[in-house]
Amino acid sequence: MEKLSKVKTENYFTKNYLESISILDNIDWDFSSKSFISKAMTPFDCRKYHWFPATFIPEIPYTLIETLTHTNATVYDPFAGIGTTYFQALLLSRRPYATENCQVAVEFMKSLQTLFNPETDFRFVKETVENELEKFASNVNYLESIPSESHIRTLFGEMRSWYHPNTLNQLAYLTLLEDSCNNPSVKAAMRISISAILKRASSQSRGWGCIADNVAPKGSEIQEKNAINMLLAKVNGLLSDLSKHLDFVSPEYCQLYKEIVQKETIFHADTRKSENVPDDSVDLIVTSPPYPKMTDYVKSQRLSYYWLGMTLSNKNGSTPDLDREIGARRRRHVPSALQQYFEDLQEVNRMLSKKTKDGGYVCFVMPMFGSANPNDTERRHVVQKIMSDLGNYFIKERELERVIPAIRRTHNIKWSTLEREKIYVFRKGK
């Protein structure tokens, strides 16, 4: 440890290593109690406002960012999901970058970024949405108002089997409302909230796996849901939460936000390339790569893809989002799946070594598979190989264990025996 402390660091945006690591060692990574350094600001939970499977809790990136970096540090998540790392960095007045393969998640992040504007008039947004929702008339067929040549009309046809006709009509009204909106903040709040309610408003109640596998509800399962009320509750919760968080941002936040929105920082791209993130520019990477053969991130968002007017496959094959996905559950029976997963993450490791500054940190949240199940043993070995490979580019400083909450594990049988995760902390030195 003494030898590592003498590594020369020229990074002025990362905090003193010895002080930071002593703090990390004393964090309750299960977060059974509050463990944040700041008292006023708390993490922002993106998961409340868009359903996305297997996301990590916001307390993890929030704590790592706050502990390891100073204001204005550049923080990057190459597997951004719905932006959990991105928005903790933004709240803490760091410069965030995000790369994500799923278009639905990218659209969510870009809309949420709009609402993180400190000049947003949340009361105006709330009142505007409420006034527009009051104009809904249940006796009007809003699906017919969507132009027949519109791609949205085609994809609403795909959605028809998932919803009660009255619910689908409400979703059509909301879609027309969002599409015609000219106010960026109102449009962003509508866009986030419509996409967020699509799963709950559907009649498929058996979990994300059925949606991923395109198992539509049977006729007897079709139930009418009130999408208008769902949307109103989602918008009100989102705006209230954002308003409270922005009350506690630092004085540097306003200027930093203006600088960030003037350039692209959220990329819909292949994570293995990350060509849009400059080399030697990142002070801290916080990410949780897809766990091997565990989750279908892209297919789980099937309904939101439909709503956005996009399809997951066509006569020429699958979409780029599916083709680029790493570690997907749908490939779990392919003999070469784990080897391909390892090679994909090797490529990611090489990319991260180019993006990270000297003295910068890389933090991975990875699964701790057991040994009772042969499949888990194989997955445990591939995770160990990936972390060993990362050690070719960075100095491993810590392995921090945490317990995965039981409620998260019960969402998917593939997660049922996965009880623990590790947070690996690496540092780039000369």
FIDOFI-75302 format. One record per residue (C-alpha): x, y, z; residue in one letter. Coordinates in steps of 0.25 Angstrom, whole numbers, plus 5000, padded with zeros to 4 digits. Layout:
BEGIN
+------+------+------+---+
|    x |    y |    z | r |
+------+------+------+---+
|    X |    Y |    Z | A |
...
+------+------+------+---+
//
This chain:
BEGIN
+------+------+------+---+
|    x |    y |    z | r |
+------+------+------+---+
| 5000 | 5000 | 5000 | M |
| 5011 | 5010 | 5003 | E |
| 5017 | 5007 | 4990 | K |
| 5004 | 5011 | 4983 | L |
| 5003 | 5024 | 4991 | S |
| 5016 | 5029 | 4985 | K |
| 5010 | 5028 | 4970 | V |
| 5011 | 5042 | 4964 | K |
| 4998 | 5047 | 4961 | T |
| 4996 | 5059 | 4952 | E |
| 4980 | 5059 | 4953 | N |
| 4975 | 5071 | 4960 | Y |
| 4961 | 5067 | 4960 | F |
| 4962 | 5054 | 4968 | T |
| 4963 | 5054 | 4983 | K |
| 4975 | 5050 | 4991 | N |
| 4976 | 5035 | 4990 | Y |
| 4979 | 5031 | 5004 | L |
| 4968 | 5040 | 5010 | E |
| 4958 | 5035 | 4999 | S |
| 4961 | 5020 | 5001 | I |
| 4959 | 5021 | 5016 | S |
| 4945 | 5027 | 5014 | I |
| 4941 | 5016 | 5004 | L |
| 4946 | 5006 | 5014 | D |
| 4936 | 5011 | 5025 | N |
| 4924 | 5012 | 5015 | I |
| 4912 | 5003 | 5018 | D |
| 4911 | 4999 | 5003 | W |
| 4897 | 4992 | 5006 | D |
| 4892 | 5006 | 5009 | F |
| 4884 | 5000 | 5021 | S |
| 4887 | 5014 | 5027 | S |
| 4890 | 5028 | 5021 | K |
| 4905 | 5028 | 5017 | S |
| 4906 | 5041 | 5009 | F |
| 4916 | 5052 | 5012 | I |
| 4907 | 5063 | 5008 | S |
| 4895 | 5065 | 5017 | K |
| 4886 | 5074 | 5009 | A |
| 4888 | 5067 | 4995 | M |
| 4883 | 5053 | 4993 | T |
| 4884 | 5043 | 4981 | P |
| 4874 | 5045 | 4970 | F |
| 4867 | 5032 | 4967 | D |
| 4864 | 5031 | 4952 | C |
| 4858 | 5017 | 4954 | R |
| 4845 | 5024 | 4959 | K |
| 4843 | 5031 | 4946 | Y |
| 4846 | 5020 | 4936 | H |
| 4845 | 5005 | 4937 | W |
| 4858 | 4999 | 4933 | F |
| 4863 | 4985 | 4938 | P |
| 4876 | 4982 | 4946 | A |
| 4880 | 4996 | 4949 | T |
| 4889 | 4999 | 4961 | F |
| 4884 | 5008 | 4972 | I |
| 4888 | 5023 | 4971 | P |
| 4895 | 5023 | 4985 | E |
| 4907 | 5015 | 4979 | I |
| 4911 | 5025 | 4968 | P |
| 4907 | 5037 | 4977 | Y |
| 4916 | 5032 | 4988 | T |
| 4928 | 5029 | 4979 | L |
| 4927 | 5042 | 4971 | I |
| 4926 | 5050 | 4984 | E |
| 4938 | 5042 | 4991 | T |
| 4947 | 5041 | 4979 | L |
| 4946 | 5054 | 4971 | T |
| 4945 | 5069 | 4972 | H |
| 4936 | 5079 | 4966 | T |
| 4937 | 5080 | 4951 | N |
| 4943 | 5066 | 4950 | A |
| 4939 | 5058 | 4937 | T |
| 4931 | 5046 | 4941 | V |
| 4927 | 5035 | 4930 | Y |
| 4918 | 5023 | 4930 | D |
| 4920 | 5014 | 4917 | P |
| 4908 | 5006 | 4921 | F |
| 4899 | 5017 | 4925 | A |
| 4885 | 5011 | 4925 | G |
| 4876 | 5022 | 4929 | I |
| 4887 | 5031 | 4934 | G |
| 4888 | 5028 | 4949 | T |
| 4903 | 5031 | 4949 | T |
| 4901 | 5043 | 4939 | Y |
| 4891 | 5050 | 4948 | F |
| 4898 | 5048 | 4961 | Q |
| 4910 | 5054 | 4954 | A |
| 4902 | 5066 | 4949 | L |
| 4896 | 5069 | 4963 | L |
| 4909 | 5068 | 4969 | L |
| 4914 | 5079 | 4959 | S |
| 4923 | 5069 | 4951 | R |
| 4924 | 5068 | 4936 | R |
| 4916 | 5055 | 4932 | P |
| 4918 | 5047 | 4920 | Y |
| 4909 | 5035 | 4916 | A |
| 4909 | 5024 | 4905 | T |
| 4897 | 5015 | 4904 | E |
| 4893 | 5005 | 4894 | N |
| 4878 | 5005 | 4896 | C |
| 4871 | 5016 | 4889 | Q |
| 4859 | 5017 | 4899 | V |
| 4869 | 5019 | 4910 | A |
| 4876 | 5030 | 4902 | V |
| 4863 | 5037 | 4900 | E |
| 4860 | 5037 | 4914 | F |
| 4873 | 5043 | 4918 | M |
| 4873 | 5054 | 4908 | K |
| 4859 | 5058 | 4913 | S |
| 4863 | 5057 | 4928 | L |
| 4875 | 5066 | 4925 | Q |
| 4865 | 5077 | 4919 | T |
| 4858 | 5077 | 4933 | L |
| 4871 | 5078 | 4941 | F |
| 4871 | 5092 | 4935 | N |
| 4872 | 5101 | 4948 | P |
| 4863 | 5111 | 4941 | E |
| 4852 | 5101 | 4939 | T |
| 4838 | 5107 | 4944 | D |
| 4833 | 5094 | 4950 | F |
| 4820 | 5100 | 4954 | R |
| 4817 | 5105 | 4940 | F |
| 4820 | 5091 | 4934 | V |
| 4811 | 5084 | 4944 | K |
| 4799 | 5094 | 4942 | E |
| 4801 | 5092 | 4927 | T |
| 4801 | 5077 | 4927 | V |
| 4789 | 5077 | 4936 | E |
| 4781 | 5087 | 4927 | N |
| 4784 | 5078 | 4915 | E |
| 4780 | 5065 | 4922 | L |
| 4766 | 5071 | 4925 | E |
| 4763 | 5073 | 4911 | K |
| 4763 | 5058 | 4908 | F |
| 4750 | 5053 | 4903 | A |
| 4747 | 5038 | 4905 | S |
| 4737 | 5038 | 4893 | N |
| 4747 | 5043 | 4883 | V |
| 4756 | 5032 | 4876 | N |
| 4769 | 5039 | 4876 | Y |
| 4776 | 5027 | 4869 | L |
| 4769 | 5032 | 4856 | E |
| 4775 | 5046 | 4858 | S |
| 4789 | 5040 | 4856 | I |
| 4792 | 5042 | 4841 | P |
| 4791 | 5028 | 4834 | S |
| 4805 | 5030 | 4828 | E |
| 4811 | 5033 | 4841 | S |
| 4821 | 5023 | 4846 | H |
| 4815 | 5025 | 4860 | I |
| 4801 | 5019 | 4854 | R |
| 4809 | 5007 | 4849 | T |
| 4815 | 5004 | 4863 | L |
| 4802 | 5007 | 4870 | F |
| 4797 | 4995 | 4863 | G |
| 4808 | 4987 | 4869 | E |
| 4804 | 4992 | 4883 | M |
| 4789 | 4988 | 4881 | R |
| 4790 | 4974 | 4886 | S |
| 4796 | 4979 | 4899 | W |
| 4786 | 4989 | 4904 | Y |
| 4771 | 4990 | 4906 | H |
| 4765 | 4998 | 4895 | P |
| 4761 | 5010 | 4904 | N |
| 4775 | 5010 | 4910 | T |
| 4781 | 5010 | 4896 | L |
| 4772 | 5022 | 4892 | N |
| 4777 | 5030 | 4904 | Q |
| 4792 | 5027 | 4900 | L |
| 4789 | 5032 | 4886 | A |
| 4783 | 5045 | 4892 | Y |
| 4796 | 5046 | 4901 | L |
| 4805 | 5043 | 4889 | T |
| 4798 | 5054 | 4881 | L |
| 4799 | 5064 | 4892 | L |
| 4814 | 5061 | 4894 | E |
| 4817 | 5062 | 4879 | D |
| 4810 | 5075 | 4877 | S |
| 4816 | 5082 | 4889 | C |
| 4826 | 5093 | 4887 | N |
| 4831 | 5096 | 4901 | N |
| 4844 | 5088 | 4903 | P |
| 4841 | 5086 | 4918 | S |
| 4827 | 5081 | 4917 | V |
| 4830 | 5072 | 4905 | K |
| 4842 | 5066 | 4913 | A |
| 4833 | 5063 | 4925 | A |
| 4822 | 5057 | 4916 | M |
| 4832 | 5049 | 4908 | R |
| 4838 | 5043 | 4921 | I |
| 4825 | 5040 | 4927 | S |
| 4818 | 5034 | 4915 | I |
| 4829 | 5024 | 4913 | S |
| 4830 | 5021 | 4928 | A |
| 4815 | 5017 | 4929 | I |
| 4815 | 5008 | 4917 | L |
| 4818 | 4995 | 4925 | K |
| 4809 | 4998 | 4936 | R |
| 4798 | 5002 | 4927 | A |
| 4799 | 4989 | 4919 | S |
| 4791 | 4977 | 4922 | S |
| 4804 | 4968 | 4923 | Q |
| 4807 | 4967 | 4938 | S |
| 4816 | 4955 | 4938 | R |
| 4829 | 4963 | 4938 | G |
| 4839 | 4969 | 4928 | W |
| 4843 | 4955 | 4923 | G |
| 4829 | 4953 | 4916 | C |
| 4831 | 4967 | 4910 | I |
| 4845 | 4963 | 4905 | A |
| 4840 | 4950 | 4899 | D |
| 4828 | 4957 | 4892 | N |
| 4818 | 4949 | 4900 | V |
| 4806 | 4958 | 4899 | A |
| 4795 | 4957 | 4909 | P |
| 4783 | 4947 | 4906 | K |
| 4769 | 4952 | 4903 | G |
| 4764 | 4949 | 4917 | S |
| 4776 | 4956 | 4923 | E |
| 4773 | 4970 | 4916 | I |
| 4769 | 4980 | 4927 | Q |
| 4766 | 4995 | 4925 | E |
| 4776 | 5004 | 4932 | K |
| 4775 | 5019 | 4934 | N |
| 4787 | 5024 | 4926 | A |
| 4783 | 5039 | 4928 | I |
| 4783 | 5037 | 4944 | N |
| 4796 | 5029 | 4943 | M |
| 4803 | 5040 | 4935 | L |
| 4798 | 5051 | 4944 | L |
| 4804 | 5044 | 4956 | A |
| 4817 | 5041 | 4949 | K |
| 4818 | 5056 | 4944 | V |
| 4815 | 5062 | 4958 | N |
| 4825 | 5052 | 4965 | G |
| 4836 | 5055 | 4955 | L |
| 4835 | 5070 | 4956 | L |
| 4834 | 5071 | 4971 | S |
| 4846 | 5062 | 4972 | D |
| 4854 | 5070 | 4962 | L |
| 4850 | 5083 | 4969 | S |
| 4855 | 5078 | 4983 | K |
| 4868 | 5073 | 4977 | H |
| 4871 | 5086 | 4970 | L |
| 4869 | 5094 | 4982 | D |
| 4882 | 5088 | 4988 | F |
| 4892 | 5089 | 4976 | V |
| 4905 | 5096 | 4978 | S |
| 4907 | 5111 | 4973 | P |
| 4915 | 5105 | 4961 | E |
| 4904 | 5097 | 4956 | Y |
| 4897 | 5107 | 4948 | C |
| 4909 | 5111 | 4939 | Q |
| 4913 | 5096 | 4938 | L |
| 4899 | 5092 | 4933 | Y |
| 4900 | 5103 | 4922 | K |
| 4913 | 5098 | 4917 | E |
| 4909 | 5084 | 4917 | I |
| 4896 | 5086 | 4909 | V |
| 4904 | 5093 | 4899 | Q |
| 4911 | 5080 | 4894 | K |
| 4907 | 5066 | 4893 | E |
| 4910 | 5058 | 4905 | T |
| 4899 | 5046 | 4904 | I |
| 4903 | 5037 | 4893 | F |
| 4895 | 5026 | 4886 | H |
| 4906 | 5017 | 4882 | A |
| 4914 | 5004 | 4883 | D |
| 4920 | 5004 | 4897 | T |
| 4932 | 4997 | 4892 | R |
| 4936 | 5009 | 4883 | K |
| 4932 | 5021 | 4891 | S |
| 4938 | 5029 | 4880 | E |
| 4931 | 5042 | 4884 | N |
| 4938 | 5042 | 4898 | V |
| 4952 | 5049 | 4897 | P |
| 4964 | 5041 | 4900 | D |
| 4971 | 5045 | 4913 | D |
| 4959 | 5053 | 4918 | S |
| 4952 | 5045 | 4929 | V |
| 4955 | 5046 | 4944 | D |
| 4945 | 5035 | 4949 | L |
| 4938 | 5024 | 4942 | I |
| 4926 | 5018 | 4950 | V |
| 4919 | 5007 | 4943 | T |
| 4912 | 4993 | 4944 | S |
| 4914 | 4985 | 4931 | P |
| 4902 | 4976 | 4927 | P |
| 4904 | 4963 | 4935 | Y |
| 4906 | 4951 | 4927 | P |
| 4894 | 4944 | 4921 | K |
| 4885 | 4951 | 4931 | M |
| 4877 | 4962 | 4925 | T |
| 4871 | 4966 | 4912 | D |
| 4872 | 4981 | 4913 | Y |
| 4867 | 4985 | 4899 | V |
| 4856 | 4975 | 4898 | K |
| 4851 | 4979 | 4912 | S |
| 4848 | 4992 | 4906 | Q |
| 4839 | 4987 | 4894 | R |
| 4827 | 4995 | 4898 | L |
| 4835 | 5008 | 4898 | S |
| 4842 | 5005 | 4885 | Y |
| 4828 | 5003 | 4879 | Y |
| 4823 | 5016 | 4885 | W |
| 4835 | 5024 | 4879 | L |
| 4832 | 5018 | 4866 | G |
| 4843 | 5008 | 4865 | M |
| 4843 | 4993 | 4863 | T |
| 4853 | 4983 | 4869 | L |
| 4854 | 4975 | 4856 | S |
| 4850 | 4976 | 4842 | N |
| 4851 | 4967 | 4829 | K |
| 4866 | 4970 | 4828 | N |
| 4869 | 4965 | 4842 | G |
| 4870 | 4972 | 4856 | S |
| 4872 | 4986 | 4859 | T |
| 4886 | 4991 | 4863 | P |
| 4882 | 4992 | 4877 | D |
| 4880 | 4977 | 4878 | L |
| 4892 | 4974 | 4870 | D |
| 4902 | 4982 | 4879 | R |
| 4896 | 4977 | 4892 | E |
| 4906 | 4971 | 4901 | I |
| 4903 | 4959 | 4910 | G |
| 4888 | 4958 | 4907 | A |
| 4880 | 4947 | 4913 | R |
| 4874 | 4943 | 4900 | R |
| 4888 | 4937 | 4896 | R |
| 4889 | 4929 | 4909 | R |
| 4888 | 4916 | 4901 | H |
| 4899 | 4919 | 4891 | V |
| 4911 | 4911 | 4894 | P |
| 4921 | 4923 | 4891 | S |
| 4913 | 4933 | 4899 | A |
| 4922 | 4934 | 4911 | L |
| 4935 | 4935 | 4902 | Q |
| 4928 | 4946 | 4894 | Q |
| 4924 | 4953 | 4907 | Y |
| 4939 | 4953 | 4911 | F |
| 4944 | 4958 | 4898 | E |
| 4934 | 4969 | 4898 | D |
| 4938 | 4974 | 4912 | L |
| 4953 | 4972 | 4908 | Q |
| 4950 | 4982 | 4897 | E |
| 4943 | 4991 | 4907 | V |
| 4955 | 4991 | 4917 | N |
| 4964 | 4995 | 4906 | R |
| 4955 | 5006 | 4902 | M |
| 4954 | 5011 | 4917 | L |
| 4969 | 5011 | 4918 | S |
| 4970 | 5021 | 4907 | K |
| 4959 | 5030 | 4912 | K |
| 4964 | 5031 | 4927 | T |
| 4974 | 5042 | 4931 | K |
| 4986 | 5038 | 4939 | D |
| 4982 | 5038 | 4954 | G |
| 4967 | 5035 | 4950 | G |
| 4959 | 5024 | 4955 | Y |
| 4951 | 5013 | 4949 | V |
| 4940 | 5007 | 4958 | C |
| 4932 | 4994 | 4953 | F |
| 4920 | 4988 | 4960 | V |
| 4920 | 4973 | 4957 | M |
| 4913 | 4960 | 4961 | P |
| 4918 | 4950 | 4971 | M |
| 4913 | 4937 | 4966 | F |
| 4913 | 4925 | 4975 | G |
| 4919 | 4911 | 4972 | S |
| 4907 | 4902 | 4975 | A |
| 4902 | 4904 | 4960 | N |
| 4911 | 4900 | 4949 | P |
| 4906 | 4911 | 4941 | N |
| 4909 | 4921 | 4952 | D |
| 4923 | 4915 | 4953 | T |
| 4926 | 4918 | 4939 | E |
| 4920 | 4932 | 4940 | R |
| 4928 | 4935 | 4953 | R |
| 4941 | 4931 | 4945 | H |
| 4938 | 4940 | 4933 | V |
| 4936 | 4952 | 4943 | V |
| 4949 | 4949 | 4950 | Q |
| 4956 | 4948 | 4936 | K |
| 4950 | 4962 | 4932 | I |
| 4955 | 4968 | 4945 | M |
| 4968 | 4962 | 4944 | S |
| 4969 | 4968 | 4930 | D |
| 4965 | 4982 | 4935 | L |
| 4977 | 4980 | 4944 | G |
| 4986 | 4981 | 4932 | N |
| 4983 | 4995 | 4930 | Y |
| 4980 | 5000 | 4944 | F |
| 4984 | 4998 | 4959 | I |
| 4974 | 4990 | 4967 | K |
| 4972 | 4998 | 4980 | E |
| 4959 | 4992 | 4986 | R |
| 4949 | 4981 | 4985 | E |
| 4936 | 4985 | 4993 | L |
| 4925 | 4975 | 4995 | E |
| 4910 | 4978 | 4996 | R |
| 4898 | 4970 | 4998 | V |
| 4887 | 4971 | 4987 | I |
| 4873 | 4974 | 4993 | P |
| 4864 | 4962 | 4992 | A |
| 4853 | 4970 | 4985 | I |
| 4863 | 4972 | 4973 | R |
| 4867 | 4957 | 4972 | R |
| 4852 | 4953 | 4972 | T |
| 4849 | 4961 | 4959 | H |
| 4856 | 4950 | 4951 | N |
| 4859 | 4935 | 4954 | I |
| 4873 | 4937 | 4948 | K |
| 4876 | 4947 | 4959 | W |
| 4870 | 4938 | 4970 | S |
| 4883 | 4932 | 4975 | T |
| 4891 | 4944 | 4973 | L |
| 4892 | 4950 | 4987 | E |
| 4905 | 4959 | 4986 | R |
| 4912 | 4969 | 4977 | E |
| 4926 | 4975 | 4977 | K |
| 4930 | 4989 | 4975 | I |
| 4944 | 4989 | 4969 | Y |
| 4952 | 5001 | 4970 | V |
| 4964 | 5003 | 4961 | F |
| 4973 | 5015 | 4959 | R |
| 4982 | 5019 | 4947 | K |
| 4996 | 5022 | 4951 | G |
| 5009 | 5023 | 4944 | K |
+------+------+------+---+
//
